[in-house]
Amino acid sequence: MFDTMTVTKTLGALCGSLLVFLLGSWAAESLYRTGGGHGEGAEQAYVIDTGTEEAAAVEDTGPDFAEVYASADPSKGEKVFNQCRACHKLEEGANATGPSLYGVVGRGEGDMPGFAYSEVLAASDETWTPDRLNAFLTSPKDFAPGTKMGYAGLKKIEDRANLIAYLETIGE
């Protein structure tokens, strides 16, 4: 059915195709890179500016949390708490989907009786200080990997500071 000549032609065609693709790849690589292609000294010939470096620099120059917290407004924090109200209650011992936030500032991280915390918070010996609450509210999943809290976090530092100032007034 197959003779030697057919097998040889087919194998030659496959090898030739592979060679064309390799040469095409080499040509394209040399067009878009300087310094001779794949070597250590090769650098990008054309860079597309996406602005990520500038955005990182802008984030780093933002205000310090301590400064923002010093001028926080608890009445504005009460409005921010409306986002939390679906899962948290402010009455002492009244747990819901989330633990009661009554007296949360100064309380241990996993210390609300009757609430089943995730392992990472239940095992914590830390106290909810304004700085730790700020870190948690920025991104709960990053602060406490494995947390049950599904909230993405508050992006604005002013909202976090106002909310923490409001929570500090609850349970004094």
N, C-alpha and C positions, 0 to 999 in steps of 0.2 A: 504494500500500500504506500509506504513512504520509502523513497529511495535516498541514498546518501546525499545526492545533490539537493533535494528539497530541504532536508534537515540542515545542511550547510548554509543554504540561502536564508532560511528562517533565523538561524543562530546569528548569521552576519547582520541581518536586518535589526535584530534586537540589540546587538552590540553597537551598531551604528547609531541607532536611536539614542542609546544611553550616552554615547560620546557627544552627540549633538546637544543633549540636555546639559551635560556637564560643561561643555564649552559655552553654552548660553548663560549658565549660572555664573561662570567665571567672568564673562564679559559684563554682565549686569553688575556684579560685585565691584569690578574695577571702575565702572562708571560712577557709582555712588559712594565710593570710599577713596580716600587719598592714602598715600603711604604704601601702596602696592598690594592691597587686598587684605588677606586674612591675618597678617602678622600682628605682633604685639604693638607696633607703632602705628597701626591703622586707626584712623580717627574718622568720625562721621564728616562727610563732605558737605552735606546739607542738613541742617537741623531745623525742625519745625518748633517754633516757640509756642508752648501751650500755656505759659503763664503760671505754672505750678510753683516755680521757685519764687516768683514775686508774691504769690498768695501765701506761701509759707512764711515769708518775711513779714507780711502784713499781720498774720496771726501772732507771730512772736512779739510784735510791738504793741499788742493790745494792752489794756489796763490790767493791773494786778488785782486779783480777787479781793485782797485785803482792803485796797483803796475803794473799790466799788461797794464792798460790804459795809464799810464805814458810813457810806451815805445811802444805804439801802432804805427803801420805803415799804414798811409792812403792809400799808393799805394797797399798794400795787401788787405786793406778794399775794394778798388775798384773792385778787383777780387771777393771778397765775395759778393759784391752787385749784381753780375750776377745772383745769386739765387733770388734776390728780383725784378729784372728787369721785370719779367713777369707780375707783378701786380702793381709796383710802378714806377713813373717817377720822374726825378730830376729837371724838368723845373718848374719854379714858377707858381702855380695855375693849373698845368696840372694833374688833377686827372685821375686815371684809375680804375681798379678794387679796388685798394687801394688808399689812399690819396697821393698827391705829397709829396715827402720827401725833397723838397727844404726848407732849413732853419729849419728842424725838431728839431735839438738840440736847446733848449731854447724856443720852441713854446709850447703853451698849448696842452694838450693831445687830445682834441676834437675840435681844432680851425682851421682846414683847411676849408675855405669857399667853399661851393658847394659839399662837400662830406658828405654822410649820414653815420655817425659813429654809431656803436652799442650803446645801451643805457648806458652801463657802462663807455665807454670812452667819450660819449657826455656829461654825467653828471659830469665828473671829472673836478676839479679845479686845478689839478696838472700841472706841466710843465715837458716836456721831457728833463730831465737832463741825463747825461751819465749813472748814476746809475739806473735811472728808465728805460731807454732804455735797459740796460743790463738785468734787471729783465724781461722786456717784451720779449726781443729776446730769453731769455733762454726758456721760455714756454709761448707763448701768451695766451693760454687757462687758465693757472694757474694764470697769472698776472691779466687778465681781463676776468673772467668767463662770457660767453655769447658773446665774441667778434666774429666779422664776419670773422676775419683772420683765415684761415684754415691751415696756416703754422705751422709745429710742433715745430720749434725753432732751434737755433744754439747751439749745444752741447759744442763746444770748446770755452773756455773763450777768447782765443787769437783771434779767428774769430770775436767774438762779439766786442771786444775792437778795432780791426782794422776797422771793419765796422762802428762803432760809430765815430771813428776818421776821417774816410773818409766822413761820413755824416756831420760832423762838418765843413768840408771845403767847403761844398756846401751851398751857400747862405750867405757867410760871408759878 
